Amino acid sequence: MLTSHDYTDAVLPTGIDMLDDVFTEILAEKGLCRDGEAAELIARRLFSLYQSGHRETKMLRDLAVGD
């Protein structure tokens, strides 16, 4: 029997969509391109935050950019 957990390491399609939306917003705000080193750091931070249980877009955005 599978047990339900609030947060797992798995990122489902809806999570990927949300992360992409937040990532795109951050890049637009900062004037960064998607394939740069700064963008990669932001993406890694977003993914890590999401996996640690942060699911609110504003919080993800704020924590990812350090605001």
MIKEPA-416994 format. One record per atom (N, C-alpha, C, O): z negated, y, x negated. Coordinates in steps of 0.001 Angstrom, whole numbers, plus 524288, in hexadecimal, padded with zeros to 5 digits. Layout:
// MIKEPA-416994
ZYX/...
***
This chain:
// MIKEPA-416994
800007FB637FCBD/800008000080000/80000804DF7FC8D/7FD158052C7F8BE/8033C808A07FDE4/8037280D837FB02/7FF40811377FCF7/7FE2D81185801A5/7FCF3813F87F960/7F912817E07FAE0/7FB8281D3B7FA94/7FEAA81E507F71E/7FA108208E7FE2C/7FC1D825DC7FE4D/7F8BA829687FAF5/7F3F08295B7FB5D/7FB3B82C707F7B3/7F888830557F47F/7FADC8359F7F5BD/7FF81836107F6E4/7F79C839A07F57F/7F99C83EDE7F68A/7FDA2840817F272/801A4842CF7F3C0/7FC8F83F4F7ED88/80009840F57E955/800E383C687E59E/7FD31839C17E40F/805B383B8E7E442/80710837917E075/80A9083A117DC61/80BF083EA77DCCD/80BFC837127D878/80F8B839087D478/81524839397D677/8187683BC87D41C/816368368E7DAC5/81B7C8367A7DCE9/81CDC83BC97DF3B/819AC83E4B7E1D1/821AA83D6A7DE3F/823968424A7E092/82804840C97E442/82C3083F167E293/8270A841717E942/82AD483FFF7ED3F/82EF9844447EDD6/82E3D848977EBDD/8334A843247F07E/83785846FD7F10C/835C784C507F324/837BC850577F164/8322B84C607F6D3/83054851737F8CE/82D798547C7F492/82DD2859467F45A/82AAA851B77F136/82807854387ECCF/82BEA856577E8DD/82B3585A9F7E6CA/830018535E7E7D6/83413855267E43D/836A385A197E65B/8379585DCD7E370/837BE85A247EB66/83A1F85EC77EDD3/8368C863867ED51/83854867CD7EC0A/83183862C17EE52/82DD1867157EDEB/82D71869007E848/82D8686DB57E74E/82D09865637E498/82CB9866E57DF19/8319F869D97DD60/8314786DA47DA71/836238681C7DF32/83AF986AC77DDD8/83B218704C7E01E/83CE7873F47DD8B/83947870E17E4EC/8391C876157E758/83589879C07E445/836FA87E337E328/830E4877DF7E2E9/82D3387B187DFEF/82F7887C527DA93/82F32880C77D8CC/831B1878707D800/83412879197D2DB/8386787D367D308/838A8880A77CFAF/83BC487CD27D6EC/840198808A7D785/83E0E886127D871/84026889D17D645/83A038869B7DBA1/837AE88BC47DC9C/8357788E227D798/8364E892BC7D678/832A488AF67D49C/8305488CDF7CFBA/8349C88EA57CBFB/8343C892D47C9A3/838A588B787CB6E/83CE188CDC7C7D5/83F87891EA7C97C/840C3895317C630/84069892957CE8E/842DC8975F7D085/83F6489C1C7CF76/841488A0337CDC9/83A5489B8A7D073/836A989FD87CF8D/8367A8A16C7C9D8/836008A60C7C89B/836DA89D9C7C65E/8367489E9C7C0C1/83BB689F707BE23/83BEE8A0BC7B982/83FFE89EB47C110/8452F89F657BED6/8468189B4A7BABC/8491B89C777B6DD/844BA8967D7BB92/845A1892447B7D8/849DD88E937B9CE/84A9A88DFB7BE85/84CA088C1B7B633/85071888207B7B5/84DB7882D17B7C7/849B68820D7B53A/84FF087F367BAB7/84D8887A137BB7E/84D4F876B97B69C/849FA873477B639/850B9877A27B2ED/850F98741A7AE73/84E688763A7A984/84F4C874297A544/84B5087A3B7A9FF/848AF87C6A7A572/8436D879E07A46B/84160876FF7A7AD/8414B87AFB79FDD/83C44878CF79E4C/837DD87AAA7A1E6/83472877987A351/837EE87F9E7A35D/833E3881B57A6D4/8341687EFF7AC1F/8300487DD57AE67/838CE87DFC7AE16/8396B87B4D7B316/83752875BA7B2BA/834E1873D07B666/8383F8732C7AE6A/8364786DDB7ADBF/8305186DC77ADC8/82DF886A487B01B/82DE4871847AB49/8282F871D07AB48/8260A872B17B0CE/82227870537B25C/8289F8761B7B3B3/827038771B7B91D/827A48722A7BC5F/8242A870D17BF69/82C0286F7A7BBC6/82CF686AAA7BEC0/828D38668E7BD82/826D8863F77C10B/82789865F47B899/82387862247B716/81E43863877B96F/81B6B860247BB52/81D03868827B94C/8180986A5C7BB73/817E38696B7C161/813FA867837C36D/81C1886ABE7C41A/81C54869E07C9BC/81B918641F7CB17/81890862CD7CE9B/81E44860C47C850/81DFE85B2E7C95A/818738592B7C870/816668561D7CB88/8161785AE37C436/810C2859517C2F9/80CE485B2D7C721/80973858427C8C9/80D838600E7C8C5/80A1C8622E7CCD7/80AB385F1C7D1EE/806DA85DE67D48B/80F8B85DE27D346/8109585AEC7D812/80DFB855907D7BA/80B6D853DC7DB6E/80E9C852F47D35F/80C5A84DC47D2BD/8066784DE17D2B8/803E4849FA7D3F9/80423852567D14D/7FE72852B27D149/7FC458541D7D6A8/7F7888549F7D74D/7FFC5854C27DA8F/7FE05855767DFE4/7FF2085AB67E256/7FDF385B7C7E6EF/8015485E557DF72/8029A863787E1A5/80793863017E4E7/80BAE8617D7E2E9/8072B864517E9EB/80BA0863BD7ED71/80D2C868CC7F028/81126868E97F2DA/80A3886CE87EF8B/80B6B871E57F204/80F1A874FE7EE7C/80E08875B27E9D9/8136F876D57F0B2/81775879597ED79/8157787E367EA9E/816B387EF97E608/8126C8817D7ED3F/8107E886317EAAB/80CF3884DA7E614/80D4B887427E1EE/80993881087E6D3/8061887F6F7E291/8092787D1F7DE0C/8081487E4B7D983/80D03879CE7DF4C/8104A877957DB31/812EF87BE77D80A/812EC87BD57D33B/8153087FA57DAD4/817F4883F57D846/81437887137D4D6/8156B888307D051/80FBD888767D6F1/80BF588B917D404/809EF888BB7CF2D/8099C88B037CAF5/80894883C77CFD0/8068B880CE7CB6E/80ABB87FB87C753/8099187F9B7C2A9/80F8487EEE7C8FE/813BD87DAE7C553/815178824E7C1CF/816A1881977BD4F/81483886FF7C3DA/815DA88BA27C0B7/8110B88E637BE99/8117D892397BBBB/80C7E88C767BFFD/807BC88EAF7BDE1/805EF893AD7C072/802EE8969A7BE19/807B1894C67C542/80603899837C805/800B8898B27CA88/7FEAA89C417CD08/
***
